[in-house]
Amino acid sequence: MRLLVLLLALGTYIQASFAQTIPTTKVYAFKMIKKGENYHFTNPRYLSGFNPNGYNNQPHFVEDHTLYITAQFPDDSQTDIYGLNLLSKKINRVTATVEGEYSPTVIPASDSFSAVRVEADGAGTQRLWKFPKDRTSYGEVIFEDIKGVGYHYWLTPEKVALFIVGQPNKMMIANQTTGAAVELLTDIGRGFQKIGDAKLAFIHKTAADTWYIKEMDSYTYRFKNIIETLPGSEDFVYLRDGTFLMGNGSKLYKFNKVYDTGWKEVADFKHYGITKITRLAISEDGTIAIVDKVN
């Protein structure tokens, strides 16, 4: 596998000799420390210096020190999955296929990860595939007949929540063991997070300018509102202590229904050049990955 030096120093820049044709997104990491009701963010690292003018998105921690992202270079026509080792400061190219792979996610209690693959079938079919972490095979499709998958999140080793692209977008829960699938709700956003062992938090866009984080019981499929999102934001992470983190512009906010009546600002990352926080990921050891959308 091709190894690249991971550029961690802030401000690292590589000139591109080609025109920008894809969205530019950058990935940063910080050590997040909670003290009482306050959060501190230390040890800033710029993780996507190997692709400064390209697409770097959809972070997911495979292990505490290994972050998977979706990346596309400006002169490439597709995306691949890259693994960033935050200790060794190396990059491992996980996929190198004629298809495009998005949204890498570890399948619980397994040696595999899943990703949305845009298949090279002439129609751009998007289905959910799984791959061994050691990449000893090309992978296999999980649900033959479920197409239009945009995003996903595993609730159990068998059960997965799917964002199905459409007019409108819809949420589906599918079981990879039985193949059963049920459609539950329309007008959802791309954000999914697991709450405890049996609940799913997700975004519901009830109106053009009114979005909520909702909670779903994964056994009864009953829903309830948790809190209205920050304006225009649909990416969040959930912490073990019941706190939600969500970005808006250069700022990060938190909400915990036990302590807070609304969103509370916890950090402003403008001094790092971060202006539009989108995707977030959190590791077990408290490292937070932040995606900044440049254009």
MONOR-V594245 format. One record per backbone hydrogen bond with DSSP energy under -0.5 kcal/mol. CO is the residue of the C=O (numbers start at 1). NH is the residue of the N-H. Records with the same first field share a line. If there is no record, write none. Layout:
# MONOR-V594245
CO = NH ; NH
This chain:
# MONOR-V594245
2 = 93
4 = 91
5 = 7
6 = 8
7 = 49
8 = 46
9 = 12
23 = 25
24 = 294 ; 295
26 = 292
27 = 47 ; 48
28 = 290
29 = 45
30 = 32 ; 288
31 = 33 ; 42
33 = 35 ; 40
35 = 38
38 = 35
40 = 33 ; 42
42 = 31
45 = 29 ; 47
48 = 51
49 = 52
51 = 54
54 = 25 ; 56
55 = 72
57 = 70
60 = 62 ; 68
63 = 66
65 = 67 ; 86
66 = 62 ; 63 ; 68
67 = 84
68 = 60
69 = 71 ; 82
70 = 57
71 = 80
72 = 55
73 = 76
79 = 101
80 = 71
81 = 94 ; 95
82 = 69 ; 84
83 = 85 ; 92
84 = 67 ; 86
85 = 89 ; 90
89 = 6
90 = 85
91 = 4 ; 93
92 = 83 ; 94
100 = 118
102 = 116
105 = 114
106 = 108
107 = 110
111 = 133
112 = 107
113 = 131
114 = 105
115 = 117 ; 129
116 = 102 ; 118
117 = 119 ; 127
118 = 100
119 = 121 ; 124
125 = 119 ; 127
126 = 148 ; 149
127 = 117
128 = 142 ; 143
129 = 115
130 = 140
131 = 113
132 = 135
140 = 130
142 = 144
143 = 146
145 = 147
148 = 165
151 = 163
153 = 161
158 = 176
159 = 155 ; 156
160 = 174
161 = 153
162 = 164 ; 172
163 = 150 ; 151 ; 165
164 = 170
169 = 187
170 = 164
171 = 184 ; 185
172 = 162 ; 174
173 = 182
174 = 160 ; 176
175 = 179
180 = 175
182 = 173
185 = 171
187 = 205
191 = 203
193 = 201
194 = 196
195 = 198 ; 199
198 = 218
199 = 195
200 = 216
201 = 193
202 = 214
203 = 189
204 = 206 ; 212
207 = 210
210 = 206 ; 207
211 = 229
212 = 204 ; 214
213 = 226 ; 227
214 = 202
215 = 224
216 = 200 ; 218
217 = 221
222 = 217
224 = 215
227 = 213
230 = 233
235 = 247
237 = 245
239 = 242
243 = 239
244 = 255
245 = 237
246 = 253
248 = 251
249 = 277
250 = 269
251 = 248
252 = 266 ; 267
253 = 246
254 = 264
255 = 244
256 = 259 ; 260
264 = 254
267 = 252
269 = 272 ; 274
270 = 273
273 = 275
276 = 293
279 = 291
281 = 289
283 = 286
286 = 32
287 = 283
288 = 30
289 = 281
290 = 28
291 = 278 ; 293
292 = 26 ; 294
